[in-house]
Amino acid sequence: MAQRLTIWRAAQLLGVPRAVLQQRVRAGEIELDDGRVSTEALLRLYPQAELEGSGMLERVTHIRDEAFGRRVRERLLPSQEVLAQRLFRQGQEMADTQRHLQRWHALVLELRARLAALCADSPDPRLPELQRQLNDGLARALATEPVDVLDVMDDVLKLLSAQVTLRPSGHQFIVEGHDTLLQAGVRAGLKLNYGCGNGSCGLCKVRVTSGQVARTLHTDYPLSANERAQGYVLACAHTAASAELTIETLEAAGPADIPQQQITTTVRALQPLGADTLALHLQTPRTHRLRFLAGQGVTLGIAAGDGVHARHAIASCPCDDRNLHFVVPRDPADPVAARLFAGALRPGDAVTVWGPDGDFVLADESLPLVFAACDTGFAPVKSLIEHALSLDAAPSIALFWLATRPDGHFLENQTRAWSDSFDHFEATLSRSDDPARGAREMAAAMRADLFDIGCAFYVAGPGAFVDALQGALLAAGVPGAQLHLEVTG
């Protein structure tokens, strides 16, 4: 019998981006029932899920899907304790199912015997017909039918990973390996509330309303007896012990919900990306991570006493909140950049971070995404792209990157890696000596492919580039509400 799965779980089983399934839902190819899709419908659309595959999984689960077998082998197993708890829960479900089947079987046999007795005692011609109908139904029910391969695959993945649903938002994410609820949620791109990340502050408190959790970390923050009785736990110190888990917690709606922070970080690395571009890698203390939204920036301070500070966009994803990456161009007007290019900062030195700030963040919508950057405007765009890939909610992602100087495409290999790894990602790199002219040429290239669909546009770069591209997009009919702009230095 077909089961119904969430889009998250279906994408995980089939090995396709969740956005692809959501797009097929919008196109009417997949019908949802209470937010879930039938495994029969999935197998009709993806018959390759039954292709002949690895012997390893044939021995373990009799699943004949090489791609699925490879995905299982690549996954990190949860801890022995968590794996044992999930096996126990699954065993409980099987035992409950078996007990119910036995009771139904006994009831059917009792009815069958009673019907046979009535047929012997009564001349009513309807009773033999009812007896034949019952026997035929039993024969069909006991007949051997092909096993729904997705059902079996789902049972395997329930041991290796857990699906968590947040209330009241309805957002979902997967917990794999040794990840805590907080780590998995942040890695999935969700705007969860948290502070220290090590069980000291209590800001990541959530309420478990369905399913079971397992503690993974000792905590110093004391939950009250009333909170424990209501099911509250710290997301940074617990993981999912059941295949499905529902928790209640509030999420940030936007930049206004992210608190201002001041953190003393350590320089982990300085790396030249070109003659006039440096990559700066800062790391926060384990007990004080920076909570920010993709696309935001911070103020960096070096030797705060003499006022050496400047604002820079964060070029990394919030999913790795301890490791902050920046792209710093050579700029005599930027005192921090001047210090970096003069070699005044070395690994191990302290840099103070204030922030975050800015509202150049992803909107909460499932439109195709178009990112446009000029030179180091790629820094906040890179953060947004990594965040969008973590969310896995956009049907497609396109990047247009203009370089106006020799080292303007300083992370070209990164764009190639995205293109190679994600079917729904494509990148177009261009060059021009003039940012405004390059923006107009970029708009013409976009019109060739993108204006027949509604897209959300995220544009970052120098003022001349942003103004020119904004004007060209508005003139082409793009609604102003779908334009998100960030002027960088």
N, C-alpha and C positions, 0 to 999 in steps of 0.2 A: 504494500500500500504506500502511495506517495506521501512524503512528509512535506511540511512547509517550513522554509528557512528564511531568515532575514537576509537582506541584500549583502550585509557584511559577511555572513557565513557562506553564502552562495559564491561570492567573489573569491573567498579564501579556498573553497573546494575546487573551483574551476581554474584558479590561477590567472584570473583576469582582473584588471582594475575595477574597483567598485563603480567608478564613474561610467564605465562602459555599460554595466548592467542598468544603472540609473538612466542612461540615455535610451536604452532599449525599452525601459518602462515608459519614459515620456513618449517614445515613438509608438507605443501600443503593442509592441512585440512581446512584452512580459506583463501579465496581469497580476496585481498584488491583491492579497486578501488579508486585511488587517496588517498591512505592512510586510507581508511575507509572500514568498514565491514558491510554487509547487516544484518539487524535484522532477516531476514528469515534464513540466514546461521547460525546465533547464536542459534536460536531456534531449528534448526535441531541437533546441537551439544549439546545443553543444554536444553532438553525438560522439565527438572525439573523446569524451570522458570515459568511453567504454573500449578504447583502443587497447590492443595487447601491450603489455608492459613488463615491469620488472619482476623477477622471480622472488626478490626479497619480500615484496608485499603480497605475492601470491601465497607464500608460506605463512605470513602473519595474518593477513586479512582477506586473502583471495581477491584482492582488487587488481584489475588488469589495466593499470593506467601508469605508464612510465613517468609522465610528467608529475603526477601526484606523488608517486614514490620518491622522486627526486626532491620534491618540496618537503616531504616528511623527513627525509634523511638530513636535509639542510637545517632543519629547525633545532633550536636549543631546547633540550628537555627541561622541564621544571625540576625543582628539588625532589628528592625521594619522598619527603613528607607530603608535598603537594600532589605528586603523582599518585601516591597511595590513597590520599583522600578522594581524588577524582575517580580512581578505580573503584573505591568503596561506594561512592555515590552512584556510579554507573551500575555496579553490581546490585545496589538496592533497587534501582529502576527496573533492571531485568527481573529481579525476584518478585517485585510488585506486579510486573506484567505477567509473569508466569502464574502467579497466584490467581490473578483475575481470569486468566485463560482457563485455568483448572475449574474455577467456579462456574464460568460460562459453559464449559464442556459438560460438567455435571448437570447443570440446569437443562441443557439441550437433550442430554440422554434421558433425563427424567420426563421431559415433555414428549420425547419420542415414544417412550414406553407407555405413557398415559394415552397418547394418540392411538397406538396400536390396540390398546385395550378397548378404547371407544369404538374403533372400527369393528372389533369382534362382537361388540354388544349392540351396535346400532346399525340399522339399515340405511342411514343417511348417506347418499352418494357423494356428498361434499367431503366427508371425512377421508375416504381413500385418496381423493384429489389433493387434499391438504397434506396427507402422509407422503405422497409422491413429491410434492413441492418441497417438503422438509428434507427428504432424502437427497433430492437433486441439489438443494442448497448446501447440504453437508458435503456432498461429493465435490462441489466447486470450491468450498472453503478449504477442504483438505488436499486439494490438488496442488502439485508443485508448480510454483510460478517463478519466473526469473527474478532474482534479487535486484532491487533498485540500487545501482552502484553508488549513487550519491548518498543514499542513506548509510551505507557501510563506511564510505569515506568520512561522513560527518561524525560517526561514532569514533573513528580513529582520531580525528582532529580534536574532539572534545577532551581527549586525554592529554593532548599536547598543548592546547591553548584554550583559553576561556574567553567568552564574549561578555563584555560588560555594557550595560545600558544605563545611561544617566537620566535621572528624573530631576526637574520637569522638562529638560530640553529635548530628551529623546535621542541625544547623540550616542553613538556606540563606538567601542574600540575593542581591540583584541589584546589580551595579556599573554605573552609568550615567555618561555625560558624562566629566568629568575627575576623578571621585572616585578616591581611593586605596582599597585594600582596607579600611583602617581606617575611613576616613570613611563608606564605604558600609555596613560592618558596624554601626558605632555608630548611623548614621541608621536602620538597620533594627531597632534596639532590642536588639541582641545585647550581652551583657556581656563584651566582649573585653578582654584585658589590654593596657594601654598606659600611657605616662607623659607624655612631652613632646609627642608628636605631630609632631616635626620631625626625627626621625632621630638624636637625640643620646643617648638612654638605652638603647635596645635592648629595652625591655620588650614591645614589640609584635611580637617575633620569631615567625614562623610557618614551617612547613615545607610546601613545595609538593610534593604527591604525585602530582598529575595535572594536566595543562594547562600553560600558559605565562603568565609575568608580564612586565611591562615596567616599568622604573624610571622614576619621574616626578620624583624629588627627590634632590639630593645629600645624603649622610648623613655624619655624623662618627663614628657608632658603627662600630667595626671588627668585622665578622664573621670568625671564624677560617676558615682554609682547609678544615678538616674540616666546619664548619657549611655553608659554601658548597657543598661536595661533596655534602652530604646534602640540599641543596635549600632551606636556610633563607634567608629574606629578611625585611626589615622591612616590615610591613603599611602603615606610614605613608608609605612611599616607593615603593610599587609598586602597580600596577593590573593588572587581568586583561587579558592579550593574546589569550586564546583564549575561545571562546564558553562553555566550561565549565571550571571550575577546582575542584580539591579541595585543601584545606589542612588541616594538623594544628595545633591550638592548644587550650589550655585556656581555659575561660570561667569567670567567677565564678559560683558556685552561689548566693550570697546576700550579705547585708550583711557577714558575717564575712570575706569574701574581698576586700573593698574596703579598701585601706590608708588610714590617717588622713593627711591632708595639711594643710599650712598655706600659704596663697597670699595674697599682697598683690594685691588687685584694684583696679580703677579704676571710679569711678562714671561710667556712661555717660549715665544719664538718671534724673530723678525726675519722676513724673507723678501728679497727683491723680486718683484713680478715683472720688472722692466726697468729701463733707465730712470724713469720718473714716477714709479709706483712701488709702494712697499705693502706687504701683508703683515699685519700686526695681530698676534695671537695672545690674548689675555685669559687668565684663568682665575676664577673666583675661589674663595675658601670653600671647603666642603660644607661648612656650617652656614654659609651665606651666599646663596645663588641669586643671580639677577633674574627677576621675573619681568618679561617684556613681551611685546607682540611683534611678530615678523613685520619688517619694514620700518620699525622705530629706530631712533638713534639715542645716543647718550653724550654727555660732556666728559671728555677725558682730561684729567688733571695730572701734570707732572710737576713735582716740587711745588705743591699748592701754595706755599708761602710767598713765592714771587709771581704768582698769577699766571703760570704757564698752563693754559687750558684752551680747548677748542671742541666744538661739536662735530661728531662723526656718526654716520649711519652704521648700524650693526649689519655685518654681511653674512651672518650665520643664522641658523634656525633656532627658535626657542626650545626645540626638542632637546638641545644640548645646552642647558642653561649655565653650565660651569665654564664652558669654553666659548669665549666671545672672539669673533674674528672681525677685523676691520681692513678696509682698503684705503691707504693713505697716499694721495698724490703729492708730488713736490709742489709746495706753495709757500712762497716767502711770507705771505700774509698770515699763515697758519703757524703759530708758535710751536704747537705740538709736532707738526710735520717738520719744521725746521730742526727741532731737537732730534727727531728720528733720523733724518737724512744726514745730520752731522755726526751720527754715531754716539750720541749722548745717552742713549737708552740701551740696556743690555738685558739678556734673559736673567730673571731673578729680581729685577728692579720692580719697585712698586708703582702702580698707576691707579689713581683714584677715579672711580666711575660714579657720575651722578645721572640719575634718570630713572626710567626712560622718558622720551618725549616724542611727539609727532603723531599724526593721524593717517600716515600713508600705510594703511593696513588693509588686509583682505576684507571685503564686504561679505556678509553672511548670505551668499547666494550661490547657486549651482550653474552659473553661466560659463561658457568657454572663456578662457583667460588669455589675454594678449598683453605681454610685457614689452615695453619699449624703453631702452636705456641708451645713454650717450656717455662714453668714457666711464668714469668712476660712478656715474649714476647706476651702474650695474650692481653696486654694493647692496643698496636696499632691495633692488629687484632680485638679487640672488637669494636674500633672506625670504622674500615672498614666494619665490619658486620652490625653495626647499620646503616651506610650510605648506604650499599647495600640494606638493607631491606627498607629504605626510598625511594630509587630509584625504587625498584620493577621491575628491568629490567633483572635480572639474572634468567635463567631457573631453576637453582638449586644452593644451597649453602651447602657446606660440611665443617665441622670444625674438625680438628684433633689436639688434645691438649695433649702434653706430660708433665708430672710432674716428676721432678727429686728430689723433696724434699717433706716432709709430707704435707705442705700446698700449694703445687704447683697448685692444682685445686681450687683456692680460690674463684672462682665465678661459681662453678659447677651448682648451682641452676639457674643461668642466662642461661646457655646452655640448661638446661631442659625446661625452659620457652620458649625459641626460638623454640625448637623441638615441644613443645605442641601447639604453636601458629601458626606455619608456616609449611604447608605441604611439601614445597620444601626445608626445612632445616633439616639437620641431623648432629649429633655430635658424635664423637668417642673419648673417653678419655682413655689415657694409662699412664703407669708408667714405669720408668727405672732409675737405679742409674747413668747411663752413658748417657749423651745427644746424643753422636754420635751413640751409639748402639740403643738408642731409636728412633733416626731419621731413621735408616735403617729399623727397625721393622715397623715404620710408613709408609715408602715407600712401603713395602711389603703389608701392609693392604690397601693402596691406589690402588695398582695395581689390587687387586681383583675386584674392582668395577669401577674405574675411567678412566683407560687408554684407554678404547674403545671410548672415546669421547674427543674432544678438550676442555681443561679446562685452566683457568688462575689460577696460583698458587701464593699465597702470604704467604711467610715464614718469621717468626720473632722469634728470640730467641738468645741464646748465640752463639758465633762464631762456636764452635764445632758442634752444632746442625744444624745451617744454612748450613755450608760447607758439612756436611755428607748428608743432605737431598737434597741439590742442586746436588751433585754428583750422588746420586741414581736416581733422576728424570731425569737428563740428560742422564744417562746410559740407562734408560727405554725408551728413545725416545721423551721426552717432549722438544719442541723447547725452546731454551734459551730466546726468546722474550716473552714467556708466563710465565717466572719465575720472580717474584718480591721479593726482599730479603731485610731484615732489621736485622742488628746485634744489639741486646740490651745488656745491662750490666748484 
